[in-house]
Every structure is written in C-alpha cells, then in structure tokens.
Amino acid sequence: MEKIKRAGTWLRESKTGFFVLIVLFYWLKTYGIYLTKFTLGAAGPMQQFLLLLNPIPSGMLLLGLGMLLKGRKSYWTMIVIDFLLATWLFANILYYREFSNFLSFSLMQNSGAASENLGKSIAGIIKPTDFLAFLDPIVMTLLLACKGIKMDLKPQSWQLKTLIEVLALILMGVNLLLAQHDRSGLLTRTFDNNYIVKYLGINEYAVYDGIKTAQTNAQMANAKSSDLAAVKKYLKQNRVAPNAKYTGVAKGKNVIMIHLESFQQFLIDYKWKGKEVTPNLNKLYHAKDTLAFDNFFNQVGQGKTSDAEMMLENSLFGVQSGSAMTTYGTSNVFESMPAILKQKGGYTTAVMHGGSGSFWNRNNAYKSFGYQYFMSLNYYNYQNSWYLGYGLKDKIFLKQSAKYIAELPQPFYLKLITVTNHYPYDLDKQNASIAKTDTNDNTVDGYVQTAHYLDQAIGEFMAWLKRTGLDKKTLLVFYGDHYGISNNHNEAMAILTGKKSYGEFDDQQQQRVPLMIHAAGLKGGIKHVYGGEIDVMPTLLNLLGIKSNDLMLFGHDLLSRQNPQLVAQRNGNYISPEFTKVASSYYYTKTGRRVKNKQDLAKAKLLGNRALAQLSLSDRVMTGNLLRFYKPSWFKTTKAEDYDYNKADALAKLEKGSHEKSTLKSQLGKKKDAEALYKTDAPELRQSSKKKAK
C-alpha cells in the first residue's frame, strides 16, 4: 500500500512522473481510437501486438521534447504537443470516416480542395465520441490548473532526457523491424495507407508520407527525358489493337461525358420496395444502341473524383497519395482528350459544374487539359435552397446548363459534373420521391433517394436532347466516378445486396461503377469485359476515329479482343476475370474462395506484379512530368495561359461563337429557346416562378 502511495506521489509531483502519465494517457487513447474509429484490419497476434505498441514510440519521442526544457515551460510544452497530436488524430477520424483513408501532406498542401471536400459534410460526419481525442490533454491541463499535479521545477539530468529520446527511437526501430518481418516491402511497395498506420502508427505515417511527398517533388526536379525509356518499352509491349469494327463509328459526333457522382453499378436494375431506383439509367443500360459494361471498376485513390477525371481525360492514374489534379494539374504537361479532340477534330471543349471552380484545382487543371470553357458555380443563378452540399442540385444545374450547351459550336466535347448523389446523401423532403432503405445506417439509407433524384435529372436531360435533336448528333458517355458506400458500412451493404456476410472480397467486387456509351445507331449490348476508368480514353478515341498508337495511354480499348482485362487498383489490389487481390489475400473472382493452390497462387501473384508495374510507370510519368519530354508530331502542347475562365470574357466569347451555323442556338432559330425547351419538375424552380408571377 505504501509503495502505491509513493508511486502516486511521484506521478503527481515529479516532472518524470508527469511525462509517464501523459504518455500513458496518449497511448491508451490512441489505441482505443485505432480500435473504434478506424478499420485497420489487424489480423493475427503480431499485427495486434504492433497495433498496441505503435502509439508508444512516437508519443515518447514527441512528448519527450517537452522534457528538454526547464521549469514551467517543460510542462506546458508537453500539453501543447499533446493538443497538436489530438488535433491530428481528430482530423484523421473525420477524414477517414468519409474517405476510408488518412490525411496526407500532398492533400493538405492544397488545403482548399481538402477542406471543402471534408467541410461540406462535416455536420453529417462528426460524432460526439470523436471529441474524446482531446480528452487527455484537457484532463492534464485541468490537473495542472487545479494543482492536482504539482510542477516539479528542479532541473532534470541530461542523461534522463537523452535516455527518453533514445529509448523512443529504439522502440521505433524495433517496431519497424517487426513490421517489416511481418510485411516485407512495407515502405518500398505500393500499399494501402491503412497498412502503414496499422504497422507503424499514425504519426509515423505522417513522417512517411512527408518524406514520400518530398521525394516526389525532388523526382520532378531531377527527371530527364531518358526516364521515358522504360515507359515507352512497357507501353509498346502491352499495346493492343483497337476493335476495327468500332473504329470511327462516332466520328464527328458531339461527345457529352456525364459524371454520375458516387454511383455504384449495383444501383442499375436495383429495386427498393418494388420501385426502381434508377428507371431512366436502367432503360439506357439495356438500350440496343448502348454499349454497357457490367465489369467496369473505379480505380481511384485519395483523389476520388479528381482521380477519375485524370484517368478519363488522360489515361494516367491518380497518384498514390493526394490528388494528381491538385498536385500536378497546374504544373504538368498533358496530352488530354479535350486538347486532342480540338486539334484532331475541331471540337469545342467545355466543362459545366454547379460547384466551386477551385475544388480539386479544376480551374487550373482544366487549362492544362485544354478545356476552352469551364462554367462553374458563378455562371449559374441560384438561391441557397437550390444548393446542396457540393453544388447546385442536379435538376437545376442541368436545366441552366442548356443555354450554354446551345451556344457551343458543334462538334463539342462537354463534361457535365453532377453532385447531388454525394455523401452524406441528404435530400430535402420536397425532392425525395422514393423511400429510404432501412439498414439502420444513416449514411447508407439516404443513398437510394439521392441516386433516384440523379436518375430523374438524367431523364429530364435525355428528354431535352431528344426535343432539340441533339440526341441524334451526340455520343453520350455515362460513368460512375467512385464508390458511394465505403467499407465502413459492410453490414448495411450486406442487407442491400442480400448477402449473409460481406467482407473484403465483396467490397472489392462492389467497386464496380457504370460505364455506358450511347448513340443513335450504335451497335450496343452489355459487355462483360473487365476494365476500368484508365481504359475509357482509348475506347472513345477509337469510336471517334482518332488513332492513339503514338500517345502515352496506360489503358486499352475496352472493345478490343486483345484487352488484357487486368484492372489495377490504386492501393495495389487488382481484379481480373480469374483472380482478385485484396490487401495480402488472393481470391478466385467467380467464387470468392481464397486461392491456396500453389500454381494458381503463383499466377495470381504474377498478375499483381503486372498491376504494380502499370501503376509505378504511370506514377513515373506523373511525378516526373515526363510528357514535357514527349510530343507526337501532330500535337501542339497545351499552354494554360491561352485559356481564360473569367466569366465576363468567357460569356462574351461564347456569345460571339453562338451565331455560328453549327450551334444548337442557330439551328433552333429565334422562335425556340433551348432553356425554355428544357422541362423539369424541380420544385424550387416552380416556387421561384410563382413568386415572380405574384
């Protein structure tokens, strides 16, 4: 009893005791957060042990910095460091809940995109228990303020201070050695960030990510033209012949890319309580003049939507950490779809988006891609009730876009970015026309409502195309950018998909998103080829009759009989018709059984190496800005300074061009107004019309 009393006195009245106490609280809190706020998948005794151990070394090292100071400064420095560590944990809790990933330096370097991405839905993300991240520094502050802990102002020996830091580094080294033994190549290969946190800790992940970001910056500075040799060799060896039957079948047609936000393939033909969730998209999916792909996967990383755009516009992967469009979109040279179509086919190029132009660095990256016009939120009329989360509600956005579409000289290449079907899937009652699901998961249950609303908006847009005659002149491409329901909601997904259990293999298979290519007279059908977003650009170029054999594209024509059907995922996973890799496990794609046969396992691992080679070489092009050293003889490098998205200037230019005979506005004549021909049941617009009438 006396020993316990003396230990308590030591903890309360000595600086070393205070240090032990603050490290102990930090360790227990962090471990608790690992278990309750993140899905790290620690399996087996070693991984469980490392998960328990890894908060200690960095906690000792960082909080031990306060021990180096004298007097009161020592105590308050430890408190400040503890608050900073708590803030880092708290921010990652929120970011992880929405994106199933951890914050990175490359993402935070471009904080505008990251903060908007998280901030728009923070009210729907945050939980009261998240604030427990701040419990230990608050408690320690109160104990100091209320004299529950007395400050020990006696000088500490330099040997003790040094011992703490050295011991922390030794523990960190032991942690790393054990982690490398359990997972070889942990820091040298492309792994999910969950691995780094699981094995090494959230603070070590920040250091690892910071070093990797610095290396990336240095790589660009040191890159040279000879670095392209390995890329050229790989692309030559893996090039496939496009499907000649489809070459040029859509030559000269307008192209409209319709971005289906957070839309997963399982929603196609899905019914809830007997009602189709997406009747308009279902009709398109099964139409005889639609090429639909039922094994098409998203391949995004942290950049989510921006990664999808990067792949569709450039056939280059997003980078492993952060957003490629955000980090490299301003500085890199690209050979993008809009620039190619403008130079090869005389296309007018535009993006329309009812959200912020700075989000994901779009207002800069689109200039590097060669888009002539970018109509973002400030081009649209709106009231607060018309805006939801990330931008204008889809029905309102598409209706107002009609007037701009009518002024684009044809042929045009246009991307329309919808946003209503975005987390947290909230929709006001007047727009909700289908019942929520009843999985008891608030995130999941609103998903069918916003998807149904998006589908209604698509139906209205398709009716307008038919009314104006654009439907016969246009190749429509509908694509889902990334998953809507993350692996943090597996129980709810099991209910929605009718599965008894739902694990990592099931989640990987649900990375399917729609790809539908529709045009009047197109020989369509549902295609079962395995492919991903990296393959869209070469597929479209072939349909439009543009040769791509001299372009650096990492994808393949989805209609080619030689398509390798290997879908690399940004985290190192892959899917093929035979095998699926998830983390360190391999499965048979058709059955979901684990691969145990040695011969099959060798084949599966070989496919994994091929997927990693594709990712790493694409990264080399992106991070080294290697396209500055390569240019097809016919291609004129895009210069961002040639483009101006200033509203007044852009609208004046658009108005001037709208009188050309090729525009829809000219073709409709003075008696018909394109926007007036657009019919929508958006209640906000009806209410606005009634107010004006009064």
Rosetta blueprint (number, residue, H / E / L):
1 M L
2 E H
3 K H
4 I H
5 K H
6 R H
7 A H
8 G H
9 T H
10 W H
11 L H
12 R H
13 E H
14 S L
15 K H
16 T H
17 G H
18 F H
19 F H
20 V H
21 L H
22 I H
23 V H
24 L H
25 F H
26 Y H
27 W H
28 L H
29 K H
30 T H
31 Y H
32 G H
33 I H
34 Y H
35 L H
36 T H
37 K H
38 F L
39 T L
40 L L
41 G L
42 A L
43 A L
44 G H
45 P H
46 M H
47 Q H
48 Q H
49 F H
50 L H
51 L H
52 L H
53 L H
54 N L
55 P H
56 I H
57 P H
58 S H
59 G H
60 M H
61 L H
62 L H
63 L H
64 G H
65 L H
66 G H
67 M H
68 L H
69 L L
70 K L
71 G H
72 R H
73 K H
74 S H
75 Y H
76 W H
77 T H
78 M H
79 I H
80 V H
81 I H
82 D H
83 F H
84 L H
85 L H
86 A H
87 T H
88 W H
89 L H
90 F H
91 A H
92 N H
93 I H
94 L H
95 Y H
96 Y H
97 R H
98 E H
99 F H
100 S L
101 N L
102 F L
103 L L
104 S L
105 F H
106 S H
107 L H
108 M H
109 Q H
110 N L
111 S H
112 G H
113 A H
114 A H
115 S H
116 E H
117 N H
118 L H
119 G H
120 K L
121 S L
122 I H
123 A H
124 G H
125 I H
126 I L
127 K L
128 P H
129 T H
130 D H
131 F H
132 L H
133 A H
134 F H
135 L H
136 D H
137 P H
138 I H
139 V H
140 M H
141 T H
142 L H
143 L H
144 L H
145 A H
146 C L
147 K L
148 G L
149 I L
150 K L
151 M L
152 D L
153 L L
154 K L
155 P L
156 Q L
157 S L
158 W H
159 Q H
160 L H
161 K H
162 T H
163 L H
164 I H
165 E H
166 V H
167 L H
168 A H
169 L H
170 I H
171 L H
172 M H
173 G H
174 V H
175 N H
176 L H
177 L H
178 L H
179 A H
180 Q H
181 H H
182 D H
183 R L
184 S L
185 G L
186 L L
187 L L
188 T L
189 R L
190 T L
191 F L
192 D L
193 N H
194 N H
195 Y H
196 I H
197 V H
198 K H
199 Y H
200 L L
201 G L
202 I H
203 N H
204 E H
205 Y H
206 A H
207 V H
208 Y H
209 D H
210 G H
211 I H
212 K H
213 T H
214 A H
215 Q H
216 T H
217 N H
218 A H
219 Q H
220 M H
221 A H
222 N H
223 A L
224 K L
225 S H
226 S H
227 D H
228 L H
229 A H
230 A H
231 V H
232 K H
233 K H
234 Y H
235 L H
236 K H
237 Q H
238 N H
239 R L
240 V L
241 A L
242 P L
243 N L
244 A H
245 K H
246 Y H
247 T L
248 G L
249 V L
250 A L
251 K L
252 G L
253 K L
254 N E
255 V E
256 I E
257 M E
258 I E
259 H E
260 L E
261 E L
262 S L
263 F L
264 Q L
265 Q H
266 F H
267 L H
268 I L
269 D L
270 Y L
271 K E
272 W E
273 K L
274 G L
275 K E
276 E E
277 V L
278 T L
279 P H
280 N H
281 L H
282 N H
283 K H
284 L H
285 Y H
286 H H
287 A L
288 K L
289 D L
290 T E
291 L E
292 A E
293 F E
294 D E
295 N E
296 F E
297 F E
298 N L
299 Q L
300 V L
301 G L
302 Q L
303 G L
304 K H
305 T H
306 S H
307 D H
308 A H
309 E H
310 M H
311 M H
312 L H
313 E H
314 N H
315 S L
316 L L
317 F L
318 G L
319 V L
320 Q L
321 S L
322 G L
323 S L
324 A H
325 M H
326 T H
327 T H
328 Y H
329 G L
330 T L
331 S L
332 N L
333 V L
334 F L
335 E L
336 S L
337 M H
338 P H
339 A H
340 I H
341 L H
342 K H
343 Q H
344 K H
345 G H
346 G L
347 Y L
348 T E
349 T E
350 A E
351 V E
352 M E
353 H E
354 G L
355 G L
356 S L
357 G L
358 S L
359 F H
360 W H
361 N H
362 R H
363 N H
364 N H
365 A H
366 Y H
367 K H
368 S H
369 F H
370 G L
371 Y L
372 Q L
373 Y E
374 F E
375 M E
376 S L
377 L H
378 N H
379 Y H
380 Y L
381 N L
382 Y L
383 Q L
384 N H
385 S H
386 W H
387 Y E
388 L E
389 G L
390 Y L
391 G E
392 L E
393 K L
394 D H
395 K H
396 I H
397 F H
398 L H
399 K H
400 Q H
401 S H
402 A H
403 K H
404 Y H
405 I H
406 A H
407 E L
408 L L
409 P L
410 Q L
411 P L
412 F E
413 Y E
414 L E
415 K E
416 L E
417 I E
418 T L
419 V L
420 T L
421 N L
422 H L
423 Y L
424 P L
425 Y L
426 D L
427 L L
428 D L
429 K L
430 Q L
431 N L
432 A L
433 S L
434 I L
435 A L
436 K L
437 T L
438 D L
439 T L
440 N L
441 D L
442 N H
443 T H
444 V H
445 D H
446 G L
447 Y H
448 V H
449 Q H
450 T H
451 A H
452 H H
453 Y H
454 L H
455 D H
456 Q H
457 A H
458 I H
459 G H
460 E H
461 F H
462 M H
463 A H
464 W H
465 L H
466 K H
467 R H
468 T H
469 G L
470 L H
471 D H
472 K H
473 K L
474 T E
475 L E
476 L E
477 V E
478 F E
479 Y E
480 G E
481 D L
482 H L
483 Y L
484 G L
485 I L
486 S L
487 N H
488 N H
489 H H
490 N H
491 E H
492 A H
493 M H
494 A H
495 I H
496 L H
497 T H
498 G L
499 K L
500 K L
501 S L
502 Y L
503 G L
504 E H
505 F H
506 D H
507 D H
508 Q H
509 Q H
510 Q L
511 Q L
512 R E
513 V L
514 P L
515 L E
516 M E
517 I E
518 H E
519 A L
520 A L
521 G L
522 L L
523 K L
524 G L
525 G E
526 I E
527 K E
528 H E
529 V E
530 Y E
531 G E
532 G E
533 E H
534 I H
535 D H
536 V H
537 M H
538 P H
539 T H
540 L H
541 L H
542 N H
543 L H
544 L L
545 G L
546 I L
547 K L
548 S L
549 N L
550 D L
551 L L
552 M L
553 L L
554 F L
555 G L
556 H L
557 D L
558 L L
559 L L
560 S L
561 R L
562 Q L
563 N L
564 P L
565 Q L
566 L L
567 V E
568 A E
569 Q L
570 R L
571 N L
572 G L
573 N L
574 Y E
575 I E
576 S L
577 P L
578 E L
579 F E
580 T E
581 K E
582 V E
583 A L
584 S L
585 S E
586 Y E
587 Y E
588 Y E
589 T L
590 K L
591 T L
592 G L
593 R L
594 R E
595 V L
596 K L
597 N L
598 K H
599 Q H
600 D H
601 L H
602 A H
603 K H
604 A H
605 K H
606 L H
607 L H
608 G H
609 N H
610 R H
611 A H
612 L H
613 A H
614 Q H
615 L H
616 S H
617 L H
618 S H
619 D H
620 R H
621 V H
622 M H
623 T H
624 G L
625 N L
626 L H
627 L H
628 R H
629 F H
630 Y L
631 K L
632 P L
633 S L
634 W L
635 F L
636 K L
637 T L
638 T L
639 K L
640 A H
641 E H
642 D H
643 Y L
644 D L
645 Y L
646 N L
647 K H
648 A H
649 D H
650 A H
651 L H
652 A H
653 K H
654 L H
655 E H
656 K H
657 G H
658 S L
659 H L
660 E L
661 K L
662 S L
663 T L
664 L H
665 K H
666 S H
667 Q H
668 L H
669 G L
670 K L
671 K L
672 K L
673 D L
674 A L
675 E L
676 A L
677 L L
678 Y L
679 K L
680 T L
681 D L
682 A L
683 P H
684 E H
685 L H
686 R H
687 Q H
688 S H
689 S H
690 K H
691 K H
692 K H
693 A H
694 K L
